[in-house]
Amino acid sequence: MIGIDVGNSSIKIGLFRKKKLLKVFEIPTKEASSLKVPSYWEKISPLWAGIASVVPSVNYILKDKFSGICGKNIFFITPSDCGLPLKIKNPDKVGVDRVLNSKAAVKLLNTDVIVIDIGTAITIDYASKKGFMGGVIIPGPSLWKGSLTTTAMIKDVKKVKGRRIPGKDTSEAVYSGIRYGIPGAINNIVALYKKRYPSANVILTGGGCREFSMDIEFDIMRKHLALEGLGMVLYERYEKDRRKNL
């Protein structure tokens, strides 16, 4: 099976055997039209593909790309397809990636969870076996930097290495703010969650998880958690269909 997790910045494509994630490759979302499906995937059968997307404009581009090896067995996965009750207002408007993260985390840890996903935006969600309970959204690293570079005096910000406080020029000051400000915000939010849900385990995921991991308090890290959740949903759907056709 193939799981396709479409985010604002990147598309993560995973190859599964049953629920086990075997391989992952990524491309920038803006390059979806130039995606080439690996030729050796055509030899794997049967193939089901699920697309979980927060960028509707690329959905049918991806469906067309995979139709040659999956035929009609390509599905768009919505939050309500994930098998996790949505205990929130307007459940049809929540990002499917957040629900998939939560499904995978609850299944993997068998407890209630706080899921930190560091991407274009940062989401910090709470879920349990009772369902997806909602969360907090703050700007991610690129949005943080972008919001500052629109000001008159902070135009030319160059990426810098190191962990300097105080920063000795504008670029160092901006990147120190990102490097320490984001973990500070996340840790503060998680601390508020833990007061209410002290037994919850904290799981860290997303494209920026490794970069910030040393300054964030968490229990486990799974970079491709949403893909793992998507694999679970696809396998459940495949098994249901198989049993129906026995």
Secondary structure in CASP SS format (residue, H / E / C, confidence):
PFRMAT SS
TARGET T0000
AUTHOR 0000-0000-0000
METHOD secondary structure of the structure
MODEL  1
M C 1.00
I E 1.00
G E 1.00
I E 1.00
D E 1.00
V E 1.00
G C 1.00
N C 1.00
S C 1.00
S E 1.00
I E 1.00
K E 1.00
I E 1.00
G E 1.00
L E 1.00
F E 1.00
R E 1.00
K C 1.00
K C 1.00
K E 1.00
L E 1.00
L E 1.00
K E 1.00
V E 1.00
F E 1.00
E E 1.00
I E 1.00
P E 1.00
T H 1.00
K H 1.00
E H 1.00
A H 1.00
S H 1.00
S H 1.00
L C 1.00
K C 1.00
V C 1.00
P C 1.00
S H 1.00
Y H 1.00
W H 1.00
E H 1.00
K H 1.00
I C 1.00
S C 1.00
P C 1.00
L C 1.00
W C 1.00
A E 1.00
G E 1.00
I E 1.00
A E 1.00
S E 1.00
V C 1.00
V C 1.00
P H 1.00
S H 1.00
V H 1.00
N H 1.00
Y H 1.00
I H 1.00
L H 1.00
K H 1.00
D H 1.00
K H 1.00
F H 1.00
S H 1.00
G H 1.00
I H 1.00
C H 1.00
G C 1.00
K C 1.00
N C 1.00
I E 1.00
F E 1.00
F E 1.00
I C 1.00
T C 1.00
P H 1.00
S H 1.00
D H 1.00
C H 1.00
G C 1.00
L C 1.00
P C 1.00
L E 1.00
K C 1.00
I C 1.00
K C 1.00
N C 1.00
P H 1.00
D H 1.00
K H 1.00
V C 1.00
G C 1.00
V H 1.00
D H 1.00
R H 1.00
V H 1.00
L H 1.00
N H 1.00
S H 1.00
K H 1.00
A H 1.00
A H 1.00
V H 1.00
K H 1.00
L H 1.00
L H 1.00
N C 1.00
T C 1.00
D C 1.00
V E 1.00
I E 1.00
V E 1.00
I E 1.00
D E 1.00
I E 1.00
G C 1.00
T C 1.00
A E 1.00
I E 1.00
T E 1.00
I E 1.00
D E 1.00
Y E 1.00
A E 1.00
S E 1.00
K C 1.00
K C 1.00
G E 1.00
F E 1.00
M E 1.00
G E 1.00
G E 1.00
V E 1.00
I E 1.00
I E 1.00
P E 1.00
G C 1.00
P H 1.00
S H 1.00
L H 1.00
W H 1.00
K H 1.00
G H 1.00
S H 1.00
L H 1.00
T C 1.00
T C 1.00
T C 1.00
A C 1.00
M C 1.00
I C 1.00
K C 1.00
D C 1.00
V C 1.00
K C 1.00
K C 1.00
V C 1.00
K C 1.00
G C 1.00
R C 1.00
R C 1.00
I C 1.00
P C 1.00
G C 1.00
K C 1.00
D C 1.00
T H 1.00
S H 1.00
E H 1.00
A H 1.00
V H 1.00
Y H 1.00
S H 1.00
G H 1.00
I H 1.00
R H 1.00
Y H 1.00
G H 1.00
I H 1.00
P H 1.00
G H 1.00
A H 1.00
I H 1.00
N H 1.00
N H 1.00
I H 1.00
V H 1.00
A H 1.00
L H 1.00
Y H 1.00
K H 1.00
K H 1.00
R H 1.00
Y C 1.00
P C 1.00
S C 1.00
A C 1.00
N E 1.00
V E 1.00
I E 1.00
L E 1.00
T E 1.00
G C 1.00
G C 1.00
G C 1.00
C H 1.00
R H 1.00
E H 1.00
F H 1.00
S H 1.00
M H 1.00
D H 1.00
I C 1.00
E C 1.00
F C 1.00
D C 1.00
I E 1.00
M E 1.00
R C 1.00
K C 1.00
H C 1.00
L H 1.00
A H 1.00
L H 1.00
E H 1.00
G H 1.00
L H 1.00
G H 1.00
M H 1.00
V H 1.00
L H 1.00
Y H 1.00
E H 1.00
R H 1.00
Y H 1.00
E H 1.00
K H 1.00
D H 1.00
R H 1.00
R H 1.00
K H 1.00
N C 1.00
L C 1.00
END
